[in-house]
Amino acid sequence: MSVKLLPQSPFLSYISRTPFRRWHSSKKFDPNKSFQSTSSPLPEWKLGDGAFRGLSEHENSPKKTWILDEISTKDSYKLLTSAIIPRPIAFISTIAEDGTPNLAPFSYFSMISHNPPLLSVSFSLSPRRPKDTRENILATKEFTVNIISEHFIEAANATAVEAPADVDEWIISGLTMEPSSQVKPACVKESLFSMECQLNCL
């Protein structure tokens, strides 16, 4: 796989970012701000008009190319996660075979189909030890995906810690277990939307 990107692209400024420092050096959170519905950038646009600004002003600029097989995994990660945005986060609840609950966020997540309803979650294979969430899903075939909202973003972020398998992230986060209807892993009560899932494809 290769990637081409304009040198002037704002995505380049994100590639060397450190998320933790960026989070804590940003502006103070404003709970009163919300999404606004607006018209399209150019309501008078007609079929065939093309770009009206932005890329068009750089159309003759050379793009930088990365052959992803030729760069480090770390750099590939930074490049792709900086460019493919926004990315939904799967906040996954599982239960180990011994009954230990687990709660963790995963940023490689998407809906595949609505009929049948299918979603995908991808796990990195750490050289230290496998992800507990991945091992639990493979063993029990069940999990829940809970959509994260800003009112519990700090609690969800706390579960990203790489903790030993016997550590209960529910306690770390302070979030509330809500019994599921069709699977054993609990839903996150604070989540506004949760999905009860079964593994049926590898």
GIPE-V544079 format. One record per residue. N is the residue number from 1. RES is the residue in one small letter. PHI is phi in radians with two decimals (none if undefined). Layout:
N,RES,PHI / N,RES,PHI
This chain:
1,m,none / 2,s,-2.15 / 3,v,-2.27 / 4,k,-2.05 / 5,l,-2.59 / 6,l,-1.11 / 7,p,-1.00 / 8,q,-1.45 / 9,s,-1.10 / 10,p,-1.14 / 11,f,-1.09 / 12,l,-1.09 / 13,s,-1.23 / 14,y,-1.52 / 15,i,-1.06 / 16,s,-1.69 / 17,r,-1.24 / 18,t,-1.96 / 19,p,-0.93 / 20,f,-1.14 / 21,r,-1.16 / 22,r,-1.09 / 23,w,-1.04 / 24,h,-1.49 / 25,s,-1.83 / 26,s,-1.41 / 27,k,-1.13 / 28,k,-1.10 / 29,f,-1.11 / 30,d,-2.01 / 31,p,-1.20 / 32,n,-1.49 / 33,k,-1.40 / 34,s,-2.52 / 35,f,-1.17 / 36,q,-2.13 / 37,s,-1.50 / 38,t,-2.26 / 39,s,-1.30 / 40,s,-1.18 / 41,p,-1.03 / 42,l,-2.44 / 43,p,-1.01 / 44,e,-1.48 / 45,w,-1.01 / 46,k,-2.12 / 47,l,-0.94 / 48,g,1.60 / 49,d,-1.25 / 50,g,1.28 / 51,a,-1.30 / 52,f,-1.79 / 53,r,-2.94 / 54,g,1.47 / 55,l,-1.09 / 56,s,-1.00 / 57,e,-1.31 / 58,h,-2.02 / 59,e,-1.09 / 60,n,-1.73 / 61,s,-1.39 / 62,p,-1.24 / 63,k,-1.69 / 64,k,-1.45 / 65,t,-2.02 / 66,w,-2.02 / 67,i,-1.59 / 68,l,-1.16 / 69,d,-1.22 / 70,e,-1.84 / 71,i,-2.04 / 72,s,-1.20 / 73,t,-1.03 / 74,k,-1.08 / 75,d,-1.22 / 76,s,-1.09 / 77,y,-1.04 / 78,k,-1.07 / 79,l,-1.14 / 80,l,-1.23 / 81,t,-1.28 / 82,s,-1.45 / 83,a,-1.64 / 84,i,-1.60 / 85,i,-2.41 / 86,p,-1.30 / 87,r,-1.96 / 88,p,-1.21 / 89,i,-1.89 / 90,a,-1.59 / 91,f,-1.68 / 92,i,-1.81 / 93,s,-1.88 / 94,t,-2.39 / 95,i,-2.30 / 96,a,-1.27 / 97,e,-1.04 / 98,d,-1.52 / 99,g,1.66 / 100,t,-1.25 / 101,p,-1.39 / 102,n,-2.46 / 103,l,-2.48 / 104,a,-2.76 / 105,p,-1.62 / 106,f,-2.42 / 107,s,-1.63 / 108,y,-1.72 / 109,f,-2.63 / 110,s,-2.83 / 111,m,-1.46 / 112,i,-1.77 / 113,s,-2.71 / 114,h,-1.80 / 115,n,-2.52 / 116,p,-1.32 / 117,p,-1.22 / 118,l,-2.35 / 119,l,-2.36 / 120,s,-2.17 / 121,v,-2.38 / 122,s,-2.02 / 123,f,-2.13 / 124,s,-1.35 / 125,l,-1.72 / 126,s,-1.18 / 127,p,-1.23 / 128,r,-1.35 / 129,r,-2.89 / 130,p,-1.11 / 131,k,-1.15 / 132,d,-1.04 / 133,t,-1.04 / 134,r,-1.08 / 135,e,-1.11 / 136,n,-1.16 / 137,i,-1.14 / 138,l,-1.10 / 139,a,-1.40 / 140,t,-1.85 / 141,k,1.17 / 142,e,-2.35 / 143,f,-2.93 / 144,t,-2.15 / 145,v,-2.01 / 146,n,-2.04 / 147,i,-1.34 / 148,i,-1.47 / 149,s,-2.08 / 150,e,-1.12 / 151,h,-1.25 / 152,f,-2.36 / 153,i,-1.10 / 154,e,-1.17 / 155,a,-1.14 / 156,a,-1.14 / 157,n,-1.08 / 158,a,-1.11 / 159,t,-1.36 / 160,a,-1.30 / 161,v,-1.06 / 162,e,-1.47 / 163,a,-1.78 / 164,p,-1.00 / 165,a,-1.04 / 166,d,-1.52 / 167,v,-1.47 / 168,d,-1.62 / 169,e,-1.20 / 170,w,-1.11 / 171,i,-1.22 / 172,i,-1.03 / 173,s,-1.41 / 174,g,1.36 / 175,l,-1.40 / 176,t,-1.88 / 177,m,-1.30 / 178,e,-2.14 / 179,p,-0.97 / 180,s,-1.43 / 181,s,-1.54 / 182,q,-2.17 / 183,v,-2.27 / 184,k,-1.35 / 185,p,-1.05 / 186,a,-1.32 / 187,c,-1.57 / 188,v,-1.53 / 189,k,-1.04 / 190,e,-1.26 / 191,s,-1.30 / 192,l,-1.39 / 193,f,-2.64 / 194,s,-2.25 / 195,m,-2.12 / 196,e,-1.61 / 197,c,-2.22 / 198,q,-2.23 / 199,l,-1.33 / 200,n,-2.35 / 201,c,-2.66 / 202,l,-2.04
